[in-house]
């Protein structure tokens, strides 16, 4: 009986029901998409940094773990000091430059030293860097930009000749000669990060400690530690951003449900009077309102999950290099957030409905 009544109440005003469901769906989509974008970004950075194959990375003092925020204040001569340390097999200096047009990091590398640390690129076509205007791109970038070996890529107001397409996962998606990038960025004899390969894995902690003694103010991170930091909770600013976006989403759901239920109570004043005159308790009235709210939230959650996958598909189609992670855990969390926000929004209207005087409600026009 109560289930039939709830369904009838929801379908009685289809337009208002649709608007409410859409609002909850937007709330869920906002939560899932924002978390998916940030998680995808961090996961992608972690995987590609791990793919370089180094054991240790050295960055300038007070550097962010997000490598795109790192500039190039380190003298490249530091590399010689690092090579002289015990158990160090190879050192690869890398200059980072952020390409705002493509929203990606470009690596300026010395082909030989980067090959020694990373084990070399896996080529899909073409060959390694040879000339000052050569550029390598990974297969993901090549597919997204529809480029092939022999094409010209305009980057930082400079024309590069595409000489090779490589397997993705070696730190960046674009690689150019370090000397060329140093000249273009005004970072002569500078590097943004040094990747270090040790002769044995059990020597890594000892090498990291020795580097800290030689370069006491610099950021020295073992790659496994760096990868473990790639979470939103390790970045206070990013974590706060996610919380703000979730707060906005909850506010949207709360207000829409509140307005919808409040309007519903006003419109059904006489109906509530009839129920109370027939012996319906306050708890029964509250149960009807909250059950109706829960149904609207469930419909909104289902729509939001579908809209989240659609949003991801559209974004990836527009920006193929973008990584968006939609996890079951955050789908459940987003659903719970929507339900809690909706029930909070319906609490006052439900309380108001339960306290209506049946005589006054029956006389209401």
N, C-alpha and C positions, 0 to 999 in steps of 0.2 A: 504493500500500500504506500509506504513512505517513499520507496524507490520510484514508483509510478508518478507520485506527486512531484518529486524532484526533477524528473525528466520533463514533465509537463511545464514546470516553472522555467526551466532552462530554454525550452523551445517556444515559450509563449512570446518572448521578445527576441527573435532571431538576430536582429541587427546588433542589439546591445550585447547579446551573448557572443557574437562574432568579434566585436570590438574588444571585449574582455579577454577572449581566448587569444586574439592576436597580440594584445598587450603582454600577456603572460608568456607567449611564445617569443616575443622580442626580448623580454627579460631573460629567458633561458638562453636564447641565442647569443645575447650580449655576454653573459657569463662564460659560456662554453667557448665562444670565438676569441675573447680576450685572453683567456687562460691558454687556449690552443695555440694562439699566435706567439705568446711569450714562451711557452714550453717548447714549441717547435723551433723558435729562434735559438734558445739555449741548447737544445738537444742537437741541432744542426752544427752549432759552433763547437760543441764538445766532440762530436763524431769526427768532424773535419780536422780539428786540432790533434786528436788522437791519431788520425790517419797519417800525420806527418811522420810518425815513427820515432820521435825523439823521446828521451827519458826526462829531460829537464828543460825548462825554459827560463830565460833571464830577461826581465823587463826593467824599464827605468824606475826610479824611486816613485812610490805612491801610484803606481799604474793600476788602472781598473782591470778586472778580470775579463771585461768585454774588450777584446783586442782592438776593435774599431775606434775606441776612445783613446788609444795610445798614439802619441806622436813620435818623433824621432830624435830624442836628445842624446842618445848614447853614441859615443865615438866607436867607429867600427874597429878601432885598434884593440878594443876590449876582447875581441875574438882571439887575438894572439895570446893574451893572458890565459884565456880559458883553455886553449889547445895545449898549453904547457902543464896543465894540472894532471895529477895521476889519474889513471883509469878513464880519461876522456879519449874517446875514439875519434870523434869528429864534431865540428861546430859549424852551424850554418846561420849566418846573419841574414835577417829578412827585414826589408823596409815595407811598412804597411801604408797604404793610401786608400782612403774611403772614396769610392765613386758614387757621388750623390745621385747621378742620373740613373744608374742601374741598381742602387742600393746594395752594393756588394763591396767586399774588400779585395784590393789588388795587392798581390805579393810581388815585391821587387826582390829577385833572388840571384845568387851566383849559382849557375847551373851545376857546377861540379860539387860544391860543398852541400847544396841542397840534395843532390843525388846521393851523396855519402850518408847523410843523416836519414833520409826518407826511403832509401832503397831504389830510388828512381821512379819515374812515371811509367804507367802502363799506357801505351799509345794506341788509340783507335785509328789514327791516321796521322801522317806527317812525321816531323822529327823534332828534336829538342832545340832550345834556344841557341842561336849561333850569332846573329847580328844584333846591333843595338836597337833596331826597330822591330824585332821579332816579338811575338806574343803567343802564349799558349792559353787555351781555354779548356775547361772540362766538358764532358759530354752533356751534362745537364744544361750548361750555358749554351752550348752549340745548338741543342735541340730547341731551346726556348727562343733564341735569337735567329735561328735558321741560318747559321753561318757554316762555312766549310773552309778547309785548308786552301789558302790562296786569296781569301777575302781580305779586305782592309777594314780594320776596326778603329773607329775614331774614339780616342780616350784621352781625357785631360788635354783637350785641344791639340792632340798629336795623332798622327796616322800610324798605326801599327800594322805589320804584315802578319797575318795568322799563319803560323808554320806547323802547328800541331794541335790535335784534339786528344785530350788525355782522360783517363778514368777519374771520376770525381772522388773526393775524399782526402785530398792532400793539403788541407788548410784553407785554400782559397779556390775561387773559380777562374781567376785570371792571373797569369804569371808573366812578368816582363823582366828584362835585365835590370839588376839593381842599379848599375851605373846610370842607366837612362832615367829611371825613376828618381834617383838622387838629384840628377841635373834638373829635371822638370819640377821637383818639389822644393828645390833650394836646400836640400838636406845633404850637402856634400860630406862624404866620409862619415855618414851617420847610419844607424840601424835602429829599428823599433823593437826588435826581439832577437835573441839568440837561441836557436834550438841546439841542444847538446845531446849527443849519443854517447853512452858509456860502453865500455868494452864488455861488461857483464851487468846483469840486472841487480845483483846483490851489492854492487858498488855504488848504486845510485844515491842512497842516503849519504854516504861518505863524501861523494863528489858535491852534492848539494850543500853540505855543511862547509866544505872547503871554499866553495864559491862565496858563501855568505861571509867568510872571513876575509877573502880577497876583495869582495865588493859589498861592504857592510850595509850600504844604504839602498841597494838594489833589490828588486823583487825577484826572488828565486823560488820557483815552484816546480815540484815534481809533476809530471803530466797527469799521473793518476790522481793527485790532489787537486789539480786544476779542473779536471773533469768532474770530480765530486762537488765542486763549487758551482757547477752550472745548473743551479736551481733558483727560482724566484726568491726563496727565503734567504739565500746568500747575498742577494742584492736588495738592500733596504728600500731603495727608491722604486725598484720594480715591484716589490712586494706591496708597497704602499699604493702604487698605481692600480694593481689588481684589486686591492681592497676597496679603493675608491670606486672603481667601475662596478664591482659587485654591489656596493652601497647604492649607486645610482640605479642599478637594475632592480634591487629590492624596493627602492622608493617608487619606481614606476609601477611595479606589481601591486604594492600596498595601496597607492592612491587610486589606481584603476579599480581594483576589487572593492575598496571602500566606497567609491562613488557609485559603482554598479549595485552593490548590496544596499546601500543607503537609499538609492532611488527605488530599488525593488521593494523595500520595506514600506516606503511611503505609498507606492502603488497598490500594495497588497494589504493595506491596513484593515479593510473590511474582511478580507479572507482570513487574516490572523484572528480577527474578532470572532468569526464563525468557528474556527478551530478551538479557541479558548472557551467559547460558550458550550462546545461539545465535550469539554473536559480535558483539552490538551494542556499539559503542564508547561511551565517555563522551559524546562529541560528539553521537552519535545520540540518546542519552537526553535530553540537554539540549535538543536540537532539538525533540523531541516535546513536552516540557513547555512550552517557550517558544512553540511553534506553537499549542498548545492555549490558552495564555494570550492570544495574539494574536487567536485566533478569538473568545474570550469578550469581549475588548475591542472588537472590531469590531461584534459584536452589541450590546454596551452603547452604543457610539457611535451606532449607527443608532437605537436606542431613545431615547437622550438627545436627539438632534436632533429627533426627533418629539415628545418630551415638552417640549422647549423651545418649539416652536411652539404646542403645546397650552397651555402655561403662559402664553405671551404672549396667546393668544386669550382665556383666562379672565380675566387681569388687565385687559386692555383692555375686556372686557365689564363687569367690576366697576367699573373707573375709566376711562371713555372718554377722559378728557383725558390719560391716561398715554401716553407715547411710549417704546416698547421697540424698539431696533434690533438685529436679528439679521443679522449680516454674514457672508458666506462666509469672510472672513479669520479671524474668531473661531471659526467652526465647525471650520475646519481646525486652528487652534491648540488648541481644546478637545479635538479628537480626538487630536492628538499628545501633549497632556498626559496624557490617559487611557492611551494606549499606553505611554508612558514610565513612568508610575506603575505600570501593571500589570506590565510587564516587570521593573521593579525589585523589585516584590513577589514575583515568581516566581523571581528569581535564586537565592536561597538554597535553596528547595525543589528547584530543578533541579540545583544543585550537589550537594545532599544525595543526590538520586536517582542521580546519575552516579557517586558514590563508594561505593554499596552493594556489598558483597561478594556475588557471585552464589550462593555456597554458603549463606551465612547467609540470603539473601533467599529461596532455594528452601525452606529449612527454616522460614521464618516462617509462623505460623498466624494 
